[in-house]
């Protein structure tokens, strides 16, 4: 006759208690035993995926805590509600990643953005160490493509002693972007609070310019096979994204289109104080959101939660972020 399930459960629980009691009685306790030390380091910050015949490696540079008051275009209550919905504690600022992307096309090694190096404090500046951990070396990088010249994207061009961090690379910068940030005249006319940004941007590219390895390109340039320039200004005057395509798969590396995934997908009209042309930034964001959702593009964002890769899903007049799932490198998808 089968025993009732409730009786079986009671019997198993009683057996477990007896076993634990017996094990405790047999295990010697040492008052002098040292506690097991906690490990305070995180795993190396890189993530790899296949994109057709291309290999894409996301590189983590670190994080910066951004005050949610920097977000404009929604009430403080709405912003806080959206952050809370995503379980984000903003009491000490919102942890915001800085990411770069290494593309191995099979014939070239391209790096899109370089991180902040030492320009913004100790929580940033580890792109190079993560690049090395991922199996590559800075000397192997053929080309660096900058989405724009803000220091958290360009300062990583330099070593701590001010030399070229990618000694064999040519650096590509959108013409309009270079005309703005690399102009002494524009820098001299900028507000005092902004002049440090100009200085850091200019210093970042100086070693490459001195060796004729700084290239300014126009929006219609075809820089490399399988890569298209996508003008996406608004955040800065010449901000540009890069569309990578291989075997019917596409990845849009969009730079600073989003700074707060919790807020700006739900409310694309929200801007950040750093946007130089806020109306244009909103227009560009809505356009790229719509295109990414429609075409089911892979997207990589400089300030999305690491690895910053995923898809954009349309939800009426709003959007949602669908992050990539961790897994092995698979070329069959």
Number of C-alpha atoms within 10 A of each C-alpha: 3 5 7 8 9 8 10 12 11 11 11 11 12 11 12 12 11 12 12 11 11 11 11 11 10 9 8 8 9 7 6 6 7 7 6 6 6 6 6 5 6 6 7 15 20 23 21 20 18 19 25 19 14 21 17 23 20 28 33 30 30 21 22 18 13 16 14 19 12 10 20 15 14 15 12 12 9 13 21 18 15 17 19 13 11 12 10 15 12 15 8 10 14 17 18 20 23 32 33 29 30 23 21 18 20 9 8 14 19 22 26 26 30 32 30 27 26 18 16 15 11 12 15 21 24 23 26 23 18 21 24 13 15 18 7 15 14 18 11 14 21 17 20 23 23 24 31 28 27 24 25 25 26 26 27 28 29 23 15 10 7 13 15 19 22 24 17 15 23 20 24 21 24 25 16 20 23 20 15 17 24 19 13 14 10 13 19 12 10 14 9 9 7 12 16 14 17 22 15 18 23 22 17 25 24 19 19 23 14 9 9 11 18 19 15 15 17 14 15 10 12 12 13 12 10 14 17 18 22 19 18 26 25 23 28 24 22 24 26 27 27 21 18 24 19 16 10 7 16 20 22 23 26 24 28 27 29 22 22 23 20 22 25 26 23 18 21 22 19 23 26 19 13 14 18 14 15 20 14 17 27 20 15 19 25 21 12 19 23 18 13 20 19 12 11 16 19 22 27 27 27 32 24 25 19 25 26 24 25 19 22 23 18 17 11 7 11 16 19 19 20 13 18 16 8 10 9 10 14 11 12 7 8
